[in-house]
Amino acid sequence: MNENAYNLEQRTREFSVQVIRFLKTLQQDTISRPIIGQLIRSATSVGANYCEANGASSKKDFCNKIFICKKEAKETHYWLDLIEECCGYKKELNHLRNECVELIRIFSKIAASSKEER
């Protein structure tokens, strides 16, 4: 298993990079440009909010940031689905979609565990 699988800051950063690299290959037009922008914002927000969670000032702040990570990952999954349905790229998106689902599961578990501890 990849050692970065347990380093969530690195893993979310790598996910952002992979999404950006994929999106750079897409042809942009009046339809795809806003979708690409939304996907970049949500995908990169996952890692940014996780970094913020690690520097949280309280347990409540940590839980809130983790919830945002989960929410942004779910939004990212939505945009990946939309690109696949509208533009194709199923093969290219498979890895990104799988990683996104894993991140949703991870953040859901962290959120649930953090809620139980409060």
C-alpha positions in Angstrom: 0.0 0.0 0.0 1.1 3.5 -0.7 2.6 5.1 2.4 0.8 8.4 1.5 -2.5 6.5 2.0 -2.1 7.2 5.7 -0.8 10.8 5.3 -4.1 12.5 4.7 -2.6 15.9 4.0 -0.4 14.5 1.3 -3.2 12.3 0.0 -5.6 15.2 -0.4 -3.0 17.4 -2.0 -2.2 14.6 -4.5 -5.9 14.3 -5.2 -6.1 18.0 -6.0 -3.1 17.8 -8.3 -4.5 14.8 -10.1 -7.8 16.6 -10.6 -6.1 19.7 -11.9 -3.9 17.7 -14.3 -6.9 15.9 -15.6 -8.9 19.2 -16.1 -6.0 20.7 -18.0 -6.5 18.1 -20.7 -10.2 19.0 -21.2 -11.3 21.3 -24.0 -12.8 24.4 -22.5 -16.0 26.0 -23.9 -18.9 28.0 -22.5 -20.4 24.9 -21.0 -17.3 23.1 -19.7 -15.5 26.2 -18.3 -17.9 26.7 -15.3 -18.0 23.0 -14.5 -14.2 22.9 -14.6 -14.0 25.9 -12.3 -16.4 24.4 -9.8 -14.5 21.1 -9.8 -11.2 22.8 -9.2 -12.6 24.7 -6.3 -14.3 21.8 -4.5 -11.4 19.3 -5.1 -8.7 21.7 -3.8 -11.0 22.7 -0.9 -10.9 19.2 0.5 -7.2 19.3 1.3 -7.2 23.0 2.3 -9.9 22.4 4.8 -8.1 19.3 6.1 -5.0 21.3 6.7 -7.1 23.8 8.6 -8.6 21.0 10.6 -5.2 19.9 11.7 -4.5 23.4 13.0 -8.0 23.8 14.6 -8.2 25.8 17.8 -10.8 23.5 19.4 -12.5 20.2 19.0 -15.6 22.0 17.7 -13.5 23.8 15.1 -11.8 20.5 14.1 -15.2 18.8 13.7 -16.5 21.7 11.6 -13.5 21.6 9.3 -13.8 17.8 8.9 -17.5 18.2 8.1 -16.5 20.8 5.4 -14.0 18.3 4.0 -16.7 15.7 3.7 -19.1 18.1 2.1 -16.5 19.3 -0.4 -15.6 15.8 -1.3 -19.2 15.0 -2.0 -19.5 18.1 -4.2 -16.3 17.0 -6.0 -17.9 13.6 -6.7 -21.0 15.4 -8.1 -18.8 17.4 -10.6 -16.8 14.3 -11.6 -20.1 12.5 -12.3 -21.3 15.5 -14.3 -18.2 15.6 -16.4 -18.4 11.9 -17.1 -22.1 12.1 -18.1 -21.7 15.2 -20.3 -18.2 14.8 -21.7 -17.3 11.1 -21.4 -13.8 10.4 -20.1 -15.0 7.4 -18.0 -11.7 5.6 -18.1 -9.7 8.7 -17.1 -12.2 9.6 -14.3 -12.4 6.1 -12.8 -9.3 6.6 -10.5 -10.4 10.1 -9.5 -13.9 9.0 -8.7 -12.6 6.0 -6.6 -10.3 8.2 -4.7 -13.0 10.7 -4.1 -15.3 8.0 -2.7 -12.5 6.9 -0.4 -12.0 10.4 0.9 -15.7 10.7 1.6 -15.6 7.5 3.6 -12.5 8.6 5.5 -14.0 12.0 6.4 -17.3 10.5 7.3 -15.6 8.1 9.7 -13.5 10.9 11.2 -16.6 13.1 11.6 -18.5 10.2 13.2 -15.7 9.4 15.6 -15.2 13.1 16.5 -18.9 13.5 17.2 -18.9 10.5 19.5 -15.9 11.9 21.5 -17.7 15.2 22.2 
